Amino acid sequence: MEPDEELLLAVLNSAPVVDGRREDRLAGASGRELAREWGGTGTAAELERLRRARDAIQAVVRGHA
């Protein structure tokens, strides 16, 4: 798998539904860690961009875009 594909999947899977509740793994320390693993800095602005990208990708996958 290409690195870009791995990043795409990591971002896409950062909001799993556990016991009927959506978790946001781009929030707090886990979000900063994910961003840093991929060469980011983990700033609040960067995490917000990742969340917006994730939401857009999920909308496409679910047929809402």
DSSP file (Angstrom, degrees, kcal/mol; ACC not computed):
  #  RESIDUE AA STRUCTURE BP1 BP2  ACC     N-H-->O    O-->H-N    N-H-->O    O-->H-N    TCO  KAPPA ALPHA  PHI   PSI    X-CA   Y-CA   Z-CA
    1    1 A M              0   0    0      0, 0.0     0, 0.0     0, 0.0     0, 0.0   0.000 360.0 360.0 360.0 140.4    0.0    0.0    0.0
    2    2 A E     >  -     0   0    0      1,-0.1     4,-2.2     4,-0.0     3,-0.3  -0.421 360.0-117.1 -73.7 149.6    1.2    3.5   -0.9
    3    3 A P  H  > S+     0   0    0      0, 0.0     4,-2.5     0, 0.0     5,-0.2   0.878 116.0  54.4 -55.9 -39.0    1.9    5.9    2.0
    4    4 A D  H  > S+     0   0    0      1,-0.2     4,-2.3     2,-0.2     5,-0.1   0.889 108.4  49.2 -62.9 -37.5   -0.8    8.3    0.7
    5    5 A E  H  > S+     0   0    0     -3,-0.3     4,-2.4     2,-0.2    -1,-0.2   0.891 109.7  51.7 -67.7 -38.9   -3.3    5.4    0.8
    6    6 A E  H  X S+     0   0    0     -4,-2.2     4,-2.4     2,-0.2    -2,-0.2   0.911 111.1  47.5 -63.5 -42.5   -2.2    4.6    4.4
    7    7 A L  H  X S+     0   0    0     -4,-2.5     4,-2.6     2,-0.2     5,-0.3   0.923 110.0  53.1 -64.0 -44.0   -2.7    8.2    5.5
    8    8 A L  H  X S+     0   0    0     -4,-2.3     4,-2.7     1,-0.2    -2,-0.2   0.924 112.0  44.9 -56.5 -46.6   -6.1    8.3    3.8
    9    9 A L  H  X S+     0   0    0     -4,-2.4     4,-2.5     2,-0.2    -1,-0.2   0.889 110.9  53.5 -66.7 -39.2   -7.2    5.2    5.7
   10   10 A A  H  < S+     0   0    0     -4,-2.4    -2,-0.2     2,-0.2    -1,-0.2   0.920 114.1  42.1 -61.3 -43.2   -5.8    6.4    9.0
   11   11 A V  H >< S+     0   0    0     -4,-2.6     3,-1.5     1,-0.2    -2,-0.2   0.925 114.6  50.6 -69.6 -44.4   -7.8    9.7    8.6
   12   12 A L  H >< S+     0   0    0     -4,-2.7     3,-0.5     1,-0.3    -2,-0.2   0.877 113.0  46.4 -60.2 -38.3  -10.9    7.9    7.4
   13   13 A N  T 3< S+     0   0    0     -4,-2.5    -1,-0.3     1,-0.2    -2,-0.2   0.256  84.2  96.3 -90.2  12.8  -10.8    5.4   10.3
   14   14 A S  T <  S+     0   0    0     -3,-1.5    11,-3.1     1,-0.2    12,-0.4   0.351  81.3  53.8 -86.0   8.3  -10.2    8.1   12.9
   15   15 A A  S <  S+     0   0    0     -3,-0.5    -1,-0.2     9,-0.2     9,-0.1  -0.430  74.7 170.2-136.3  61.5  -13.9    8.3   13.8
   16   16 A P        -     0   0    0      0, 0.0     7,-3.2     0, 0.0     2,-0.6  -0.311  35.0-123.0 -72.4 158.0  -15.0    4.8   14.6
   17   17 A V  E     -A   22   0A   0      5,-0.2     2,-0.5     3,-0.0     5,-0.3  -0.915  32.2-177.2-100.6 118.5  -18.4    4.0   16.2
   18   18 A V  E >   -A   21   0A   0      3,-3.2     3,-1.7    -2,-0.6     0, 0.0  -0.975  69.6 -13.1-121.6 122.9  -17.9    2.1   19.4
   19   19 A D  T 3  S-     0   0    0     -2,-0.5    -1,-0.2     1,-0.3     3,-0.1   0.872 131.1 -52.9  53.0  39.9  -20.9    0.9   21.4
   20   20 A G  T 3  S+     0   0    0      1,-0.2     2,-0.4    -3,-0.1    -1,-0.3   0.489 119.2 106.5  79.7   3.1  -23.1    3.1   19.2
   21   21 A R  E <   -A   18   0A   0     -3,-1.7    -3,-3.2     0, 0.0     2,-0.4  -0.949  69.0-125.6-120.6 136.3  -21.1    6.3   19.9
   22   22 A R  E     -A   17   0A   0     -2,-0.4     2,-0.3    -5,-0.3    -5,-0.2  -0.638  23.3-155.2 -79.2 127.8  -18.8    8.0   17.5
   23   23 A E        -     0   0    0     -7,-3.2     2,-0.7    -2,-0.4     3,-0.0  -0.805   6.7-145.7 -99.3 145.1  -15.3    8.5   18.8
   24   24 A D    >   +     0   0    0     -2,-0.3     3,-1.4    -9,-0.1    -9,-0.2  -0.868  17.6 178.2-112.0  97.8  -13.1   11.3   17.4
   25   25 A R  T 3  S+     0   0    0    -11,-3.1     9,-0.3    -2,-0.7   -10,-0.1   0.380  76.4  69.7 -82.6   6.0   -9.5   10.1   17.5
   26   26 A L  T 3  S+     0   0    0    -12,-0.4     2,-0.3     5,-0.1    -1,-0.3   0.342  84.0  93.5 -96.6   3.9   -8.3   13.3   15.9
   27   27 A A  S X> S-     0   0    0     -3,-1.4     4,-1.2     4,-0.1     3,-0.6  -0.695  88.9 -20.3 -94.5 148.8   -9.1   15.1   19.2
   28   28 A G  H 3> S-     0   0    0     -2,-0.3     4,-2.1     1,-0.2     3,-0.3  -0.114 121.0 -15.0  61.5-148.7   -6.6   15.7   22.0
   29   29 A A  H 3> S+     0   0    0      1,-0.2     4,-2.5     2,-0.2    -1,-0.2   0.842 133.9  56.4 -62.5 -37.1   -3.4   13.7   22.4
   30   30 A S  H <> S+     0   0    0     -3,-0.6     4,-2.2     1,-0.2    -1,-0.2   0.887 108.6  48.0 -65.8 -36.6   -4.4   10.9   20.0
   31   31 A G  H  X S+     0   0    0     -4,-1.2     4,-2.5    -3,-0.3    -2,-0.2   0.920 111.5  49.0 -67.1 -44.3   -5.0   13.4   17.2
   32   32 A R  H  X S+     0   0    0     -4,-2.1     4,-2.3     1,-0.2    -2,-0.2   0.903 111.8  50.5 -61.6 -40.1   -1.7   15.1   17.8
   33   33 A E  H  X S+     0   0    0     -4,-2.5     4,-2.3     2,-0.2    -2,-0.2   0.927 110.0  49.0 -63.9 -45.4    0.0   11.7   17.8
   34   34 A L  H  X S+     0   0    0     -4,-2.2     4,-1.0    -9,-0.3    -2,-0.2   0.931 111.8  49.2 -60.2 -45.5   -1.6   10.7   14.5
   35   35 A A  H ><>S+     0   0    0     -4,-2.5     5,-3.0     1,-0.2     3,-0.6   0.919 111.9  48.3 -60.4 -44.0   -0.6   14.0   12.9
   36   36 A R  H ><5S+     0   0    0     -4,-2.3     3,-1.8     1,-0.2    -1,-0.2   0.860 103.7  60.5 -66.9 -35.4    3.0   13.7   14.1
   37   37 A E  H 3<5S+     0   0    0     -4,-2.3    -1,-0.2     1,-0.3    -2,-0.2   0.801 108.7  45.9 -59.5 -27.6    3.2   10.1   12.9
   38   38 A W  T <<5S-     0   0    0     -4,-1.0    -1,-0.3    -3,-0.6    -2,-0.2   0.159 130.8 -90.6-104.5  17.3    2.5   11.4    9.4
   39   39 A G  T < 5S+     0   0    0     -3,-1.8    -3,-0.2     1,-0.2    -2,-0.1   0.526  87.5 122.9  92.0   5.7    5.0   14.3    9.5
   40   40 A G      < -     0   0    0     -5,-3.0    -1,-0.2    -6,-0.2    -8,-0.0  -0.151  64.1-126.8 -87.0-172.1    2.6   16.9   10.9
   41   41 A T        -     0   0    0     -3,-0.1    -5,-0.1     2,-0.1    -1,-0.1   0.607  35.6-124.1-111.0 -20.0    3.0   19.1   14.0
   42   42 A G        +     0   0    0      1,-0.2   -10,-0.1    -7,-0.1    -9,-0.1   0.711  49.7 161.3  83.1  21.1   -0.4   18.4   15.7
   43   43 A T     >  -     0   0    0      1,-0.1     4,-2.5   -11,-0.1     5,-0.2  -0.283  53.7-110.7 -69.3 161.5   -1.5   22.0   16.0
   44   44 A A  H  > S+     0   0    0      1,-0.2     4,-2.1     2,-0.2     5,-0.1   0.897 119.8  51.2 -59.2 -40.9   -5.2   22.7   16.5
   45   45 A A  H  > S+     0   0    0      2,-0.2     4,-2.0     1,-0.2    -1,-0.2   0.900 109.8  49.6 -64.7 -40.5   -5.4   24.2   13.0
   46   46 A E  H  > S+     0   0    0      1,-0.2     4,-2.2     2,-0.2    -2,-0.2   0.919 110.5  49.5 -65.0 -43.2   -3.8   21.1   11.5
   47   47 A L  H  X S+     0   0    0     -4,-2.5     4,-2.4     1,-0.2    -1,-0.2   0.866 108.6  53.8 -65.1 -35.2   -6.2   18.8   13.4
   48   48 A E  H  X S+     0   0    0     -4,-2.1     4,-2.4     2,-0.2    -1,-0.2   0.905 108.2  49.6 -64.7 -40.7   -9.2   20.8   12.2
   49   49 A R  H  X S+     0   0    0     -4,-2.0     4,-2.4     2,-0.2    -2,-0.2   0.899 110.6  50.4 -64.4 -39.7   -8.0   20.5    8.6
   50   50 A L  H  X S+     0   0    0     -4,-2.2     4,-2.8     2,-0.2    -2,-0.2   0.909 110.1  50.0 -64.3 -41.0   -7.7   16.7    9.1
   51   51 A R  H  X S+     0   0    0     -4,-2.4     4,-2.7     2,-0.2    -2,-0.2   0.914 111.0  48.7 -63.8 -42.1  -11.2   16.5   10.6
   52   52 A R  H  X S+     0   0    0     -4,-2.4     4,-2.1     2,-0.2    -2,-0.2   0.906 112.7  48.3 -63.9 -40.6  -12.6   18.5    7.6
   53   53 A A  H  X S+     0   0    0     -4,-2.4     4,-2.6     2,-0.2    -2,-0.2   0.927 112.1  49.6 -63.9 -44.3  -10.8   16.2    5.2
   54   54 A R  H  X S+     0   0    0     -4,-2.8     4,-2.9     1,-0.2     5,-0.2   0.928 110.5  49.5 -60.2 -46.1  -12.1   13.1    7.1
   55   55 A D  H  X S+     0   0    0     -4,-2.7     4,-1.9     1,-0.2    -1,-0.2   0.885 111.9  48.7 -62.8 -38.4  -15.7   14.4    7.1
   56   56 A A  H  X S+     0   0    0     -4,-2.1     4,-1.8     2,-0.2    -1,-0.2   0.914 112.5  47.8 -67.0 -42.8  -15.5   15.1    3.3
   57   57 A I  H  X S+     0   0    0     -4,-2.6     4,-2.6     1,-0.2    -2,-0.2   0.929 111.5  50.4 -63.7 -45.2  -14.1   11.6    2.6
   58   58 A Q  H  X S+     0   0    0     -4,-2.9     4,-2.3     1,-0.2     6,-0.2   0.876 107.5  54.2 -62.2 -36.9  -16.7   10.0    4.7
   59   59 A A  H  <>S+     0   0    0     -4,-1.9     5,-3.3    -5,-0.2     6,-0.7   0.904 110.5  46.3 -63.0 -41.0  -19.4   11.9    2.9
   60   60 A V  H ><5S+     0   0    0     -4,-1.8     3,-1.2     4,-0.2    -2,-0.2   0.939 112.3  49.9 -65.7 -46.9  -18.2   10.6   -0.4
   61   61 A V  H 3<5S+     0   0    0     -4,-2.6    -2,-0.2     1,-0.3    -1,-0.2   0.876 113.7  46.0 -60.0 -38.3  -17.9    7.0    0.8
   62   62 A R  T 3<5S-     0   0    0     -4,-2.3    -1,-0.3    -5,-0.2    -2,-0.2   0.465 116.7-113.1 -86.1  -1.3  -21.4    7.2    2.2
   63   63 A G  T < 5S+     0   0    0     -3,-1.2    -3,-0.2    -4,-0.4    -2,-0.1   0.735  83.4 119.6  78.8  23.0  -22.8    8.7   -1.0
   64   64 A H      <       0   0    0     -5,-3.3    -4,-0.2    -6,-0.2    -5,-0.1   0.323 360.0 360.0-100.4   6.4  -23.7   12.1    0.6
   65   65 A A              0   0    0     -6,-0.7    -5,-0.2    -5,-0.2    -1,-0.2   0.395 360.0 360.0-121.2 360.0  -21.4   14.2   -1.6
